[in-house]
Structures are given as structure tokens and as C-alpha cells.
Amino acid sequence: MAILNLDHLTTFRLVISRGTFSGAAEALGLSQPAVSLQIRQLEQALQVRLIERTSRGIKPTPAGITLCEHCIKIDAAVGAAVESVSLHSDDITGTVTVGTGATVCIHLLPPLLQELRQTHPLLKVDVRTGNTSDIVRGVEENRIDIGLVTLPATGKCLSVTPLGTEEFVIILEKDPAEQNIKPLSADDLLSLPLIIFEPGSGTRSLIDGWFRDAGQVARPVMELGSIEAIKRMVRAGLGYSIVPRMSVESPEESRGLSVYSMAPALHRTLGTVIREDRIMSRGIQEVLKRLSASFT
């Protein structure tokens, strides 16, 4: 009887979902030859061809399609087994992988993760950062247990739960002479260079929509993936930006910046995204409970 390697099955599913060996390699943090080797070893174990190359790329063979269907059941069975065994322990153990954006990772997660470590020292929480589409894809592909993203978020077989809303603000280089900081509109910003989040994030989509509603198009001079890089550029007087309020809430975080409300106001809704068939381990349940509490 063939002995199946669970890592090889995960790699196989990623190759099929991404449509390329290189896409799966990028997602797994492996080299393309390493991914190809795992697929060959899986085919050798099963003594059947699972993937075929076509003029349009790759696709699963009939045997590969059958294996994909079983992979879903195997993942569920393994998850159920791990969760059943964990119930025999008084401690919450295991690993939970959370995917989120850079701003939430920097400004929301640290105190939550610190509290979890103190309360449940045997529970490991891994964090992955990326834009909304990357995080949702990671959840779909079972590489991420919980996605904490800007809504809306859509995907296949996902459960989406809103957690709460957050206001956006405009930041400029600190003006010591500024006395009355009034809300700013898109028209007020026309002559200023814009420094903004890179495309692909839910936050960027909301900001683009705010400009469109005002009859304008966002034309940034810089597109950055790091909230701290954006704030640094603004502090240097290179332009203005629109950022979540949590990123400038404390005196230390807003140092060197003038913070303005937006007219009209702009808010985002943050929420969790998990697979509908995800086994809800005690660890996942605890992380979800703490995330929900952060917004109440």
C-alpha cells in the first residue's frame, strides 16, 4: 500500500490551485525544483501521473482530479484527529496561523499576542502579512487559518464575520503654526503629492473609492506596502497620506505629523475570514474570541 506524505499532498493541491509549479513554490517558500521533486515522489508513490502539461499550462489528470477530492477529506480527517487528541489536555496547544495587513499586524496584534502567550504558553500563533487578496487566497489554500482583513472579502467556501469599523484620517508633516485642524476634503488635497498604500489591498480600494466619489482620481507619487514607510515619507514633507486612525492613535505614533479628519468621513470594516470546512480547534476558537474582544 502506498504511503502518502501529507506535505506532498499539500504541495500537490497548491500546484493545482495556483496553476503553476512556480506559484506553488512561492506560496510554500520553496524552490521550483523542490516542488517538482515532491510531485514526482507523490506520483511514484501512487504509480500514476497526476499532472499533465498543456499549451496553456498544467492541469490535473483524471487521477489528479480524484486525488484533489480526497485531499479535502484527508485535511478534514487530520484536523479532526488533532483536535480530538487536544481535548485530552487541559492546556490549549497547537499552532494557529493568522494572516493580516501590515497596519493591523503592527498596531493591533502585539498586545493580543502577548496576552495569548501569557494565558496559553503552549499555543503558538504564526502571523503572515499581505494584502487582502493574498490573505484570502491563503485561507482558501489552507495555508492560513484565520484571515483578518478589510471587508468586503470574497472567495470560495469562506465564512466572513465583521468585527468592527475604523476611521481613516489624513496625515501631513507637522505644522507647528496650525491651530484649528479642520476636516479636509478631496478638493483641499488637489495640489499636494499623495503617498498611498500599494494596489491590491482592501484599504487602497476604499481610498480610491473616496476620491472617485469626489469626482477625482487618486494619482500617487509613491505607492508603499508599509504603514511605517508611509509615515516616514510624510514626516519628511514629501506628501500627505490617508491611513487608518489606529496607526496614529498614540503620541509616539503621531510624532511629527498633523492628523486631520476626512470630509466626508471614510471608514473600513475589519473582519475575519476562515474556510467553512475549517476544523475549529480550541486554539482557533481562542484567537477568534480575542480578536472579537478587541473590537468591543
QUITAQUI-V47362 format. One record per residue. N is the residue number from 0. RES is the residue in one letter. SS is DSSP state (hx for helix, st for strand, lp for the rest). PSI is psi as a letter, one per 30 degrees, with the letter a starting at -180 (* if undefined). BURIAL is + if it has 24 or more other ideal C-beta (glycine too) atoms within 12 Angstrom, else -. Layout:
BEGIN
n:res:ss:psi:burial
N:RES:SS:PSI:BURIAL
N:RES:SS:PSI:BURIAL
END
This chain:
BEGIN
n:res:ss:psi:burial
0:M:lp:k:-
1:A:lp:k:-
2:I:lp:j:-
3:L:lp:k:+
4:N:lp:k:-
5:L:hx:e:-
6:D:hx:e:-
7:H:hx:e:+
8:L:hx:e:+
9:T:hx:e:+
10:T:hx:e:+
11:F:hx:e:+
12:R:hx:e:+
13:L:hx:e:+
14:V:hx:e:+
15:I:hx:e:+
16:S:hx:e:+
17:R:hx:f:+
18:G:lp:f:-
19:T:lp:l:-
20:F:hx:e:+
21:S:hx:e:-
22:G:hx:e:-
23:A:hx:e:+
24:A:hx:e:-
25:E:hx:e:-
26:A:hx:e:+
27:L:hx:f:+
28:G:lp:h:-
29:L:lp:l:+
30:S:lp:l:-
31:Q:hx:e:-
32:P:hx:e:-
33:A:hx:e:-
34:V:hx:e:+
35:S:hx:e:+
36:L:hx:e:-
37:Q:hx:e:+
38:I:hx:e:+
39:R:hx:e:-
40:Q:hx:e:-
41:L:hx:e:+
42:E:hx:e:+
43:Q:hx:e:-
44:A:hx:e:-
45:L:hx:f:+
46:Q:lp:h:-
47:V:lp:k:-
48:R:lp:k:-
49:L:lp:f:+
50:I:st:k:+
51:E:st:k:-
52:R:st:k:-
53:T:st:l:-
54:S:lp:f:-
55:R:lp:g:-
56:G:st:b:-
57:I:st:l:+
58:K:st:l:-
59:P:st:k:+
60:T:lp:l:-
61:P:hx:e:-
62:A:hx:e:-
63:G:hx:e:+
64:I:hx:e:-
65:T:hx:e:-
66:L:hx:e:+
67:C:hx:e:+
68:E:hx:e:-
69:H:hx:e:-
70:C:hx:e:+
71:I:hx:e:+
72:K:hx:e:-
73:I:hx:e:-
74:D:hx:e:+
75:A:hx:e:-
76:A:hx:e:-
77:V:hx:e:-
78:G:hx:e:+
79:A:hx:e:-
80:A:hx:e:-
81:V:hx:e:+
82:E:hx:e:+
83:S:hx:e:-
84:V:hx:e:-
85:S:hx:f:+
86:L:lp:f:-
87:H:lp:f:-
88:S:lp:k:-
89:D:lp:f:-
90:D:lp:l:-
91:I:lp:j:+
92:T:lp:a:-
93:G:st:a:+
94:T:st:k:-
95:V:st:k:+
96:T:st:k:+
97:V:st:k:+
98:G:st:k:+
99:T:st:l:+
100:G:lp:l:+
101:A:hx:e:+
102:T:hx:e:+
103:V:hx:e:+
104:C:hx:e:+
105:I:hx:e:+
106:H:hx:f:+
107:L:hx:e:+
108:L:hx:e:+
109:P:hx:e:-
110:P:hx:e:-
111:L:hx:e:+
112:L:hx:e:+
113:Q:hx:e:-
114:E:hx:e:-
115:L:hx:e:+
116:R:hx:e:-
117:Q:hx:e:-
118:T:hx:e:-
119:H:lp:i:+
120:P:lp:f:-
121:L:lp:f:-
122:L:st:k:+
123:K:st:k:-
124:V:st:j:+
125:D:st:k:-
126:V:st:k:+
127:R:st:k:+
128:T:st:l:+
129:G:lp:l:+
130:N:lp:l:+
131:T:hx:e:+
132:S:hx:e:+
133:D:hx:e:+
134:I:hx:e:+
135:V:hx:e:+
136:R:hx:e:+
137:G:hx:e:+
138:V:hx:e:+
139:E:hx:e:+
140:E:lp:g:+
141:N:lp:g:+
142:R:lp:f:+
143:I:lp:k:+
144:D:lp:e:+
145:I:st:k:+
146:G:st:k:+
147:L:st:j:+
148:V:st:l:+
149:T:st:k:+
150:L:st:l:+
151:P:lp:l:-
152:A:lp:k:+
153:T:lp:l:-
154:G:lp:a:+
155:K:lp:k:-
156:C:lp:h:-
157:L:st:k:+
158:S:st:k:+
159:V:st:k:+
160:T:st:j:+
161:P:st:k:-
162:L:st:e:+
163:G:st:l:+
164:T:st:l:-
165:E:st:k:+
166:E:st:k:+
167:F:st:l:+
168:V:st:l:+
169:I:st:k:+
170:I:st:k:+
171:L:st:l:+
172:E:st:k:+
173:K:lp:k:-
174:D:lp:j:-
175:P:lp:f:-
176:A:lp:f:-
177:E:lp:k:-
178:Q:lp:e:-
179:N:lp:j:-
180:I:lp:j:-
181:K:lp:l:-
182:P:lp:k:-
183:L:st:k:+
184:S:lp:l:-
185:A:lp:e:+
186:D:hx:e:-
187:D:hx:f:-
188:L:hx:g:+
189:L:lp:e:-
190:S:lp:g:-
191:L:lp:k:+
192:P:lp:k:-
193:L:st:k:+
194:I:st:k:+
195:I:st:l:+
196:F:st:l:+
197:E:lp:l:+
198:P:lp:l:-
199:G:lp:f:-
200:S:lp:l:+
201:G:hx:e:+
202:T:hx:e:+
203:R:hx:e:+
204:S:hx:e:+
205:L:hx:e:+
206:I:hx:e:+
207:D:hx:e:+
208:G:hx:e:+
209:W:hx:e:+
210:F:hx:e:+
211:R:hx:e:-
212:D:hx:f:-
213:A:lp:g:-
214:G:lp:g:-
215:Q:lp:l:-
216:V:lp:k:-
217:A:lp:k:+
218:R:lp:i:-
219:P:st:k:+
220:V:st:f:-
221:M:st:k:+
222:E:st:j:+
223:L:st:l:+
224:G:lp:f:+
225:S:lp:k:+
226:I:hx:e:+
227:E:hx:e:-
228:A:hx:e:+
229:I:hx:e:+
230:K:hx:e:+
231:R:hx:e:-
232:M:hx:e:+
233:V:hx:e:+
234:R:hx:e:+
235:A:lp:f:-
236:G:lp:g:-
237:L:lp:f:-
238:G:lp:a:+
239:Y:st:l:+
240:S:st:l:+
241:I:st:k:+
242:V:st:l:+
243:P:st:k:+
244:R:hx:e:+
245:M:hx:f:+
246:S:hx:f:+
247:V:hx:g:+
248:E:lp:e:-
249:S:lp:l:-
250:P:lp:e:-
251:E:lp:e:-
252:E:lp:f:+
253:S:lp:g:+
254:R:lp:k:-
255:G:lp:g:-
256:L:st:k:+
257:S:st:k:+
258:V:st:k:+
259:Y:st:k:+
260:S:lp:l:-
261:M:st:k:+
262:A:lp:j:-
263:P:lp:l:-
264:A:lp:l:-
265:L:lp:k:+
266:H:st:l:+
267:R:st:l:+
268:T:st:k:+
269:L:st:k:+
270:G:st:l:+
271:T:st:k:+
272:V:st:k:+
273:I:st:l:+
274:R:st:k:+
275:E:lp:f:-
276:D:lp:g:-
277:R:lp:k:+
278:I:lp:k:+
279:M:lp:i:+
280:S:lp:l:+
281:R:hx:e:+
282:G:hx:e:+
283:I:hx:e:+
284:Q:hx:e:+
285:E:hx:e:+
286:V:hx:e:+
287:L:hx:e:+
288:K:hx:e:+
289:R:hx:e:+
290:L:hx:e:+
291:S:hx:e:-
292:A:hx:f:-
293:S:lp:f:+
294:F:lp:g:-
295:T:lp:*:-
END
